[in-house]
Amino acid sequence: MKWEGERESDNVEDRRGAGGFGGFGGGLPGLGIGGRGIGIGTVVVALLAGWIFGINPLTLLGILGGGGAPTSQVSAPPSGPPADDPQSRFVRTVLASTEDVWSGVFQAGGTQYQPPRLVLFRGGTPTACGTGQTAMGPFYCPGDQRVYLDMEFFDTMRQRLGAPGDFAQAYVIAHEVGHHVQQLLGISEKVESARRAAGRQQGNALSVKLELQADCFAGLWGHHSQQAKQWLEQGDIEEALNAASQIGDDTLQRRSQGAVVPESFTHGSSAQRVQWFKRGFQSGRVNDCNTFEAAG
């Protein structure tokens, strides 16, 4: 992925020098919409936290089941990245590309895109959805319209999940921005309302559809960014598809517990995640990402 030299976004807040999250109250954001965090890595918490991070999975499963009330956001003093920090520059470049793509998509639809801010942190940080932690993986908080990312998750992807590559990392960022798009379009609010009225299994099914749509939106971004920049190299698409496959619910469950429980899925199977990313990438159209009316 030839990203060097492209525009970098100013909508990045670097808290990596803020000294952790000691003293901030609140629980972890749970898996959901509304005031809670929506994240590509939340399923990693429930299934792999004990294996990777040494965290009690019972505590985390309680949070993912709805525990941990959101708290109001506490401002953390931003700090700039170290000089010539390639990781920060990469994130800023990908975020800038999502801004360009979605601004064009929204403009074509007669509206104006409002980009999210992306917060880089290390260890933990306060958010409007509660205290974000490294073990949660990247997530989007609708309460403050921010994407939160501890870049150690990229190390986890490469070393533990078998999903290396810069375009795999770009897919993760674009997926979280996809949740922001859902928030702007009012999709998240409608899904959360439906989830509150549904049973657990139906609620999980709605979460799957929301996550798969974010995968499709990530593919849509890939489509338009490639048209504009021609920055993808041989193997980049395969990196993103591999990442989508490695973080499918069935693959993660099989790794962590040796069995697959489809009714507990919250993000979709590996095949579904690959399918919807490919659909967005091939089409580049928002209407083709309607996972809620798709069969299955």
Secondary structure as a PSIPRED ss2 file (coil, helix, strand):
# PSIPRED VFORMAT (PSIPRED V4.0)

   1 M C   1.000  0.000  0.000
   2 K C   1.000  0.000  0.000
   3 W C   1.000  0.000  0.000
   4 E C   1.000  0.000  0.000
   5 G C   1.000  0.000  0.000
   6 E C   1.000  0.000  0.000
   7 R C   1.000  0.000  0.000
   8 E C   1.000  0.000  0.000
   9 S C   1.000  0.000  0.000
  10 D C   1.000  0.000  0.000
  11 N C   1.000  0.000  0.000
  12 V E   0.000  0.000  1.000
  13 E E   0.000  0.000  1.000
  14 D E   0.000  0.000  1.000
  15 R C   1.000  0.000  0.000
  16 R C   1.000  0.000  0.000
  17 G C   1.000  0.000  0.000
  18 A C   1.000  0.000  0.000
  19 G C   1.000  0.000  0.000
  20 G C   1.000  0.000  0.000
  21 F C   1.000  0.000  0.000
  22 G C   1.000  0.000  0.000
  23 G C   1.000  0.000  0.000
  24 F C   1.000  0.000  0.000
  25 G C   1.000  0.000  0.000
  26 G C   1.000  0.000  0.000
  27 G C   1.000  0.000  0.000
  28 L C   1.000  0.000  0.000
  29 P C   1.000  0.000  0.000
  30 G C   1.000  0.000  0.000
  31 L C   1.000  0.000  0.000
  32 G C   1.000  0.000  0.000
  33 I C   1.000  0.000  0.000
  34 G C   1.000  0.000  0.000
  35 G C   1.000  0.000  0.000
  36 R C   1.000  0.000  0.000
  37 G C   1.000  0.000  0.000
  38 I E   0.000  0.000  1.000
  39 G C   1.000  0.000  0.000
  40 I C   1.000  0.000  0.000
  41 G C   1.000  0.000  0.000
  42 T H   0.000  1.000  0.000
  43 V H   0.000  1.000  0.000
  44 V H   0.000  1.000  0.000
  45 V H   0.000  1.000  0.000
  46 A H   0.000  1.000  0.000
  47 L H   0.000  1.000  0.000
  48 L H   0.000  1.000  0.000
  49 A H   0.000  1.000  0.000
  50 G H   0.000  1.000  0.000
  51 W H   0.000  1.000  0.000
  52 I H   0.000  1.000  0.000
  53 F C   1.000  0.000  0.000
  54 G C   1.000  0.000  0.000
  55 I C   1.000  0.000  0.000
  56 N C   1.000  0.000  0.000
  57 P H   0.000  1.000  0.000
  58 L H   0.000  1.000  0.000
  59 T H   0.000  1.000  0.000
  60 L H   0.000  1.000  0.000
  61 L H   0.000  1.000  0.000
  62 G H   0.000  1.000  0.000
  63 I H   0.000  1.000  0.000
  64 L H   0.000  1.000  0.000
  65 G C   1.000  0.000  0.000
  66 G C   1.000  0.000  0.000
  67 G C   1.000  0.000  0.000
  68 G C   1.000  0.000  0.000
  69 A C   1.000  0.000  0.000
  70 P C   1.000  0.000  0.000
  71 T C   1.000  0.000  0.000
  72 S C   1.000  0.000  0.000
  73 Q C   1.000  0.000  0.000
  74 V C   1.000  0.000  0.000
  75 S C   1.000  0.000  0.000
  76 A C   1.000  0.000  0.000
  77 P C   1.000  0.000  0.000
  78 P C   1.000  0.000  0.000
  79 S C   1.000  0.000  0.000
  80 G C   1.000  0.000  0.000
  81 P C   1.000  0.000  0.000
  82 P C   1.000  0.000  0.000
  83 A C   1.000  0.000  0.000
  84 D C   1.000  0.000  0.000
  85 D C   1.000  0.000  0.000
  86 P H   0.000  1.000  0.000
  87 Q H   0.000  1.000  0.000
  88 S H   0.000  1.000  0.000
  89 R H   0.000  1.000  0.000
  90 F H   0.000  1.000  0.000
  91 V H   0.000  1.000  0.000
  92 R H   0.000  1.000  0.000
  93 T H   0.000  1.000  0.000
  94 V H   0.000  1.000  0.000
  95 L H   0.000  1.000  0.000
  96 A H   0.000  1.000  0.000
  97 S H   0.000  1.000  0.000
  98 T H   0.000  1.000  0.000
  99 E H   0.000  1.000  0.000
 100 D H   0.000  1.000  0.000
 101 V H   0.000  1.000  0.000
 102 W H   0.000  1.000  0.000
 103 S H   0.000  1.000  0.000
 104 G H   0.000  1.000  0.000
 105 V H   0.000  1.000  0.000
 106 F H   0.000  1.000  0.000
 107 Q H   0.000  1.000  0.000
 108 A H   0.000  1.000  0.000
 109 G C   1.000  0.000  0.000
 110 G C   1.000  0.000  0.000
 111 T C   1.000  0.000  0.000
 112 Q C   1.000  0.000  0.000
 113 Y C   1.000  0.000  0.000
 114 Q C   1.000  0.000  0.000
 115 P C   1.000  0.000  0.000
 116 P C   1.000  0.000  0.000
 117 R E   0.000  0.000  1.000
 118 L E   0.000  0.000  1.000
 119 V E   0.000  0.000  1.000
 120 L E   0.000  0.000  1.000
 121 F C   1.000  0.000  0.000
 122 R C   1.000  0.000  0.000
 123 G C   1.000  0.000  0.000
 124 G E   0.000  0.000  1.000
 125 T E   0.000  0.000  1.000
 126 P E   0.000  0.000  1.000
 127 T E   0.000  0.000  1.000
 128 A C   1.000  0.000  0.000
 129 C C   1.000  0.000  0.000
 130 G E   0.000  0.000  1.000
 131 T E   0.000  0.000  1.000
 132 G E   0.000  0.000  1.000
 133 Q E   0.000  0.000  1.000
 134 T H   0.000  1.000  0.000
 135 A H   0.000  1.000  0.000
 136 M H   0.000  1.000  0.000
 137 G C   1.000  0.000  0.000
 138 P C   1.000  0.000  0.000
 139 F E   0.000  0.000  1.000
 140 Y E   0.000  0.000  1.000
 141 C E   0.000  0.000  1.000
 142 P C   1.000  0.000  0.000
 143 G C   1.000  0.000  0.000
 144 D C   1.000  0.000  0.000
 145 Q C   1.000  0.000  0.000
 146 R E   0.000  0.000  1.000
 147 V E   0.000  0.000  1.000
 148 Y E   0.000  0.000  1.000
 149 L E   0.000  0.000  1.000
 150 D C   1.000  0.000  0.000
 151 M C   1.000  0.000  0.000
 152 E H   0.000  1.000  0.000
 153 F H   0.000  1.000  0.000
 154 F H   0.000  1.000  0.000
 155 D H   0.000  1.000  0.000
 156 T H   0.000  1.000  0.000
 157 M H   0.000  1.000  0.000
 158 R H   0.000  1.000  0.000
 159 Q H   0.000  1.000  0.000
 160 R C   1.000  0.000  0.000
 161 L C   1.000  0.000  0.000
 162 G C   1.000  0.000  0.000
 163 A C   1.000  0.000  0.000
 164 P C   1.000  0.000  0.000
 165 G C   1.000  0.000  0.000
 166 D H   0.000  1.000  0.000
 167 F H   0.000  1.000  0.000
 168 A H   0.000  1.000  0.000
 169 Q H   0.000  1.000  0.000
 170 A H   0.000  1.000  0.000
 171 Y H   0.000  1.000  0.000
 172 V H   0.000  1.000  0.000
 173 I H   0.000  1.000  0.000
 174 A H   0.000  1.000  0.000
 175 H H   0.000  1.000  0.000
 176 E H   0.000  1.000  0.000
 177 V H   0.000  1.000  0.000
 178 G H   0.000  1.000  0.000
 179 H H   0.000  1.000  0.000
 180 H H   0.000  1.000  0.000
 181 V H   0.000  1.000  0.000
 182 Q H   0.000  1.000  0.000
 183 Q H   0.000  1.000  0.000
 184 L H   0.000  1.000  0.000
 185 L H   0.000  1.000  0.000
 186 G C   1.000  0.000  0.000
 187 I H   0.000  1.000  0.000
 188 S H   0.000  1.000  0.000
 189 E H   0.000  1.000  0.000
 190 K H   0.000  1.000  0.000
 191 V H   0.000  1.000  0.000
 192 E H   0.000  1.000  0.000
 193 S H   0.000  1.000  0.000
 194 A H   0.000  1.000  0.000
 195 R H   0.000  1.000  0.000
 196 R H   0.000  1.000  0.000
 197 A H   0.000  1.000  0.000
 198 A C   1.000  0.000  0.000
 199 G C   1.000  0.000  0.000
 200 R H   0.000  1.000  0.000
 201 Q H   0.000  1.000  0.000
 202 Q H   0.000  1.000  0.000
 203 G H   0.000  1.000  0.000
 204 N H   0.000  1.000  0.000
 205 A H   0.000  1.000  0.000
 206 L H   0.000  1.000  0.000
 207 S H   0.000  1.000  0.000
 208 V H   0.000  1.000  0.000
 209 K H   0.000  1.000  0.000
 210 L H   0.000  1.000  0.000
 211 E H   0.000  1.000  0.000
 212 L H   0.000  1.000  0.000
 213 Q H   0.000  1.000  0.000
 214 A H   0.000  1.000  0.000
 215 D H   0.000  1.000  0.000
 216 C H   0.000  1.000  0.000
 217 F H   0.000  1.000  0.000
 218 A H   0.000  1.000  0.000
 219 G H   0.000  1.000  0.000
 220 L H   0.000  1.000  0.000
 221 W H   0.000  1.000  0.000
 222 G H   0.000  1.000  0.000
 223 H H   0.000  1.000  0.000
 224 H H   0.000  1.000  0.000
 225 S H   0.000  1.000  0.000
 226 Q H   0.000  1.000  0.000
 227 Q H   0.000  1.000  0.000
 228 A H   0.000  1.000  0.000
 229 K H   0.000  1.000  0.000
 230 Q C   1.000  0.000  0.000
 231 W C   1.000  0.000  0.000
 232 L C   1.000  0.000  0.000
 233 E C   1.000  0.000  0.000
 234 Q C   1.000  0.000  0.000
 235 G C   1.000  0.000  0.000
 236 D H   0.000  1.000  0.000
 237 I H   0.000  1.000  0.000
 238 E H   0.000  1.000  0.000
 239 E H   0.000  1.000  0.000
 240 A H   0.000  1.000  0.000
 241 L H   0.000  1.000  0.000
 242 N H   0.000  1.000  0.000
 243 A H   0.000  1.000  0.000
 244 A H   0.000  1.000  0.000
 245 S H   0.000  1.000  0.000
 246 Q H   0.000  1.000  0.000
 247 I C   1.000  0.000  0.000
 248 G C   1.000  0.000  0.000
 249 D H   0.000  1.000  0.000
 250 D H   0.000  1.000  0.000
 251 T H   0.000  1.000  0.000
 252 L H   0.000  1.000  0.000
 253 Q H   0.000  1.000  0.000
 254 R H   0.000  1.000  0.000
 255 R H   0.000  1.000  0.000
 256 S H   0.000  1.000  0.000
 257 Q H   0.000  1.000  0.000
 258 G C   1.000  0.000  0.000
 259 A C   1.000  0.000  0.000
 260 V C   1.000  0.000  0.000
 261 V C   1.000  0.000  0.000
 262 P H   0.000  1.000  0.000
 263 E H   0.000  1.000  0.000
 264 S H   0.000  1.000  0.000
 265 F C   1.000  0.000  0.000
 266 T C   1.000  0.000  0.000
 267 H C   1.000  0.000  0.000
 268 G C   1.000  0.000  0.000
 269 S C   1.000  0.000  0.000
 270 S H   0.000  1.000  0.000
 271 A H   0.000  1.000  0.000
 272 Q H   0.000  1.000  0.000
 273 R H   0.000  1.000  0.000
 274 V H   0.000  1.000  0.000
 275 Q H   0.000  1.000  0.000
 276 W H   0.000  1.000  0.000
 277 F H   0.000  1.000  0.000
 278 K H   0.000  1.000  0.000
 279 R H   0.000  1.000  0.000
 280 G H   0.000  1.000  0.000
 281 F H   0.000  1.000  0.000
 282 Q H   0.000  1.000  0.000
 283 S H   0.000  1.000  0.000
 284 G C   1.000  0.000  0.000
 285 R C   1.000  0.000  0.000
 286 V H   0.000  1.000  0.000
 287 N H   0.000  1.000  0.000
 288 D H   0.000  1.000  0.000
 289 C H   0.000  1.000  0.000
 290 N C   1.000  0.000  0.000
 291 T C   1.000  0.000  0.000
 292 F C   1.000  0.000  0.000
 293 E C   1.000  0.000  0.000
 294 A C   1.000  0.000  0.000
 295 A C   1.000  0.000  0.000
 296 G C   1.000  0.000  0.000
